[in-house]
């Protein structure tokens, strides 16, 4: 056997190069990522309201994100318009799969909190039996440089350089969080256990800022609600607008026909609708899923110029516009 291998050594070496090249194409990571069309998630699975039958027509939409991309995946992405390639940011390169998942859960929690608040407040204008009381509860940490081990994704920042969240609104307290170095007091919740910790950080040159989402505490809501959607693996804030519309329609028991409705866009505490990632891939997904009405943030219209789609596209800037447009679309 040894003699055989020795005799054909050069042949084996020559044949190994194509093998190694193919292996490189299939598995070698690059500094890029791919966004590809995904699917729909029904909103009624995310929120349950006491005594209310949740409307089943509303869907959020997700896309697939493959990273780090291999050269072969990049080749496949270049063969059509449905997928796009983006370079990984410094933050994304520094984020583990586990932290990426936890970050998605943090943003989803904040999004659901704001959706509940916005939907209840809008519905209360039509039915004064619907009420809600809430307060700003600090900032939910969604990213910190991985070297800062004393901070965990999901920590609630309640004090920054001695300034307590309870003395400020969301915008003012968030402004303090932009500091490149600070002393934090964090609240950490592990099941039923709540602990407080003091953590100081000093960001190095070139490191991304810490990232946060607002944490809102809902003190009272009538009717009461639960959030089973927090147990799902799909995360992120881009379902905010559709969550809000679904809750609003369900609370008021509105008859909106039988159209399949989907959309994308974050919901902010002032009712504004924010941009999201992968808008083109979400348009393709909505077409694949035979959606009848699709909502997007107005700011994305410039990104989809020239695209054709087989559904009614509604672009809005605020949740009030979305509610009004929904009424117009179904009447």
N, C-alpha and C positions, 0 to 999 in steps of 0.2 A: 504493500500500500504506500509506504514511504517513497519507494522508487518511482511508483506511478505518479505521485504528487510532484516529485522532483522533476520528472520528465516533462510534465505538462504545466510546470510552474508559470511560465510566461503566458500560456493560454488562460489560466485561471486569473492571473492579474489583469489581463486584457478584458476578460469577461466581467470582472468585478466593477469596472468603471461604470458601465451602463446601469448595473444594479444599484451602485451607490448613488448615481445621479437620480434614478427613479425614487430611491429612498429619500433623498434630499427633497425632491419635489413634493413628496407625500407628507413628510413629518417635520421638516425643518421649519421652526417658527420664524416669522418676519416681524417687522415693527408695525404691521398694519392689522386692521380688523375689517370684517365684512358685515354689512347689514343686508338681510334678506327678508322677503315677505314672510309673515307668520300666520296668525289666526285671531279668532275672536274669543272674548271671555264675557259671558253674560253677567250683567251688573247685579241682577237680583240674587246671585250667589254670594255677593259681598256684604250686603246689608239686609237685615231683617228688622221689621218694625212691628211692635205689638199691635195686634188687631188690624193690621194692614196687609192686604195681598199685594205683594210686590209685582210691578209691571215686568213682563218678561221680554219686552221688545228691544231694550237698550243693551248695547254691547260696547265694551272697551276693546281696544285692538293692540296687539303686540307684534313685534318683529323679532326675528332671530339675529343674534349677534355672535359671530364667530371670531374669537381672538385667543392668542395671536394667530394670524392667518398664515397658512402654508403657501408656498409658490403654486401648488396645484389648485388650491382653492381660489387663489388670485386669477389663475388662468380661466377657471370656470366662471368667475364673476365678470370677466372681460368679454364673455361670449353673448351677453344680452344687456338689456336695460333694467332688469328687475333687481339686480344687486349692485351695491356700491361699496367701494373700498375707501377707508379712511385711515390716516395714521393714528396710532395709539398716542394719547397725550401722556405727559409726565405722570399725571395722577393715575391714569389707567395702568401704566406700566408698574406703578408702585402698589397697586391694589390686588390682593389675592382673590381667588374665586370666593372664598368664604366671606371676606369683607364686602365684595361686590354684592353678594346675596343679602347680607345684613343691611347694606346701604339701601338696596331696593325695598326692603321691608320697612325701613325708617321712612323713606319718602312716601310709601304707600299708606302708612299710618297717618302721617301728616295730611296727606291728600284726602283720606277718608274723613278725618276730623273736620277739615274745612268744608268738604262736600256736605256733610251733615248740617253744619252751621248755616251755610248759604241756602240749602234747600229748605230747611225749617223756617228760616227768616223770610224767604220769598213766599212760602206757603202760608205763613201766618198773616200775610197781607190779604189773603183770600178767606182764611178761616182762623178766627181768633182763639179757637180751641187748641191750635197748634202753637206751642211755645218752646223756647229754648233759652237757657242761660249758660254762659261760658266765660272763661277768662284765659288770657295768655299765660302759658306755663313754662316759659323758658325756650331753649333751643335744643333740638335733637341733633346730635352729632352724626353726620353721614360720611365724613371722610377726615382722616388725619394722616400725616406721613407715617408709614408703617413702623418707623424707628421709635415713635413716641408710644412706648408700651403702656404707659399709665392711663392712656385714654382708650376707650372701647367704642366701637360703632354702636349707637343707640344710647350712649350717655346723654343725660339731660343737663345742659349748662344752666345753672341758676344764678351764678354770680361771676362777673368779669371785672377783675381789678377792683374788687370791693363794691361794684355796682350791682344791686339786686334786681332781678328781672321784674319783680312786682312793682317797682317804681317807674317802669318804662313800658311804652308800647312796643309792638313787635319790631317796627322799623328802627326805633332808637336803640333798642338793645342789640339788634342785629348789627348795627353800625359799629358797636364796641367789639364785636367778634372779628372784625376785619384786621385787628391788630396783629402784627407779625410776632409779637411776644406778649404774653399776658399770664396772669395768675387766675385760674379758674376754680370755682366750686362746682362740682358735678354731683348730680343725683343718679345713682345707679340702681336699677330695678332688676332683680333676679327672682322671678316668681313672686312670692309674697314678701321677699326680703328687700328692704330699701336701705341703702347705705349712702353716705356722703363722703366725698374725697376732695382733697386739695391737690391740684395739678398745675404745674407751671410748664410753659413751653416757650421755645425761642426758635423760630423757623430759620433755616439756613438759606443761603443764597441759592435761588433757583427752585426752591421747594414751593409747591402750590399752597394756597391758603387752606385753612380748615374750612369744611363745608357743613352747613346746617340747614335744617328745616324747622319751621315754627311748630311748637308743641302747644296745642289748645286743649284745655281741660273743660269738658262739658259737665257743668254742675247739675243741670236739670234739663230734661227733655220730655215733652208730652206730645205724642205717645213715646214710650220708651223704645229703645233700639238696641240691637247687638250687631257686632261686626265679625261674622264668620269668615269674611274674606281675608282677615289677617292671618289665617292659618294656611293660605294657599302659597305655592312656591313662586307665583308670578308677582313681581314687585314693580316699583316705580311710580312716579307721580302723574303719568300722562293720561290716566283715566279720570282725572278730576272733573272735567266738564260733564262727561257722560254719567258719572256717578251722581252728580248733583241733579241733572235732569231726571234721572230715573227715580231718585228719592222724592223730588218735587211732584212728579206726575203721580207716583204711588200714594203720597200723603193726601193729595186732593182727589184721588180716585178719578182722574181725568180719562175720558174715552178718546184715545188717539188712533183708533183704527187698528190695523194689523201689520203695518209696515215694519220691516226689519231696519232698525236704526242703530248706527254705530258712529263712532267719532273718536277724536283724540284732542288733547289739550289739557294743560294743567289748570287748576283752579287756585287762585290766590285769595288771601283773606279779604281783599277789597272787592272781590267779585270779578277781577280781570282774568282773562284767559291767556295763558302763557304758551310759548312755543315748545316744541318737543323735538326729538331726534327721529330720523328715518321717515320723514313725511311721505316721500315717494313710495317707499316700500309699504307703507300703510294704505296708500291709495290702491296699490296693486292688490293688497290683501282684501280690502273692502270689495273690489271687483270680483276677486276669486270667490268670496263668500256670499255674493249676490245680495249685497246690502242695497236697500232702497233709498235711504237718506243718510248722508255722511256729513258730520260736523267737523270743522277744523278751525284753528286760530286764524284770524284774518291776516296776521303777519306772515303766514305761509303761502299766501296766494302767489307771491313772486317766485316761490320755489317750485311751483308745479305748472308754470306757464307752458303751454304746448301739450300737456298731458290730456289724454282722452279717458273718460270714465263713464260707466253705464248707470250712474245714480245721480240723485239730486245732491249737489254739493252746497253746503251752507257754511259760510265763513263769518265768524263773529269775533268781537273783541272783549265782550263782557258776558257774564252769565245771564244778565237781564236781556241782552240781545238774543241769546240762545233760546230763552223761554219764549220771547216774542216770535222768533223765527219758527219755533216748533209749532206754536198755535197757528201761524200762517200756513205752514206746510200741511197740516192735517185738516184744515177747514176748506 
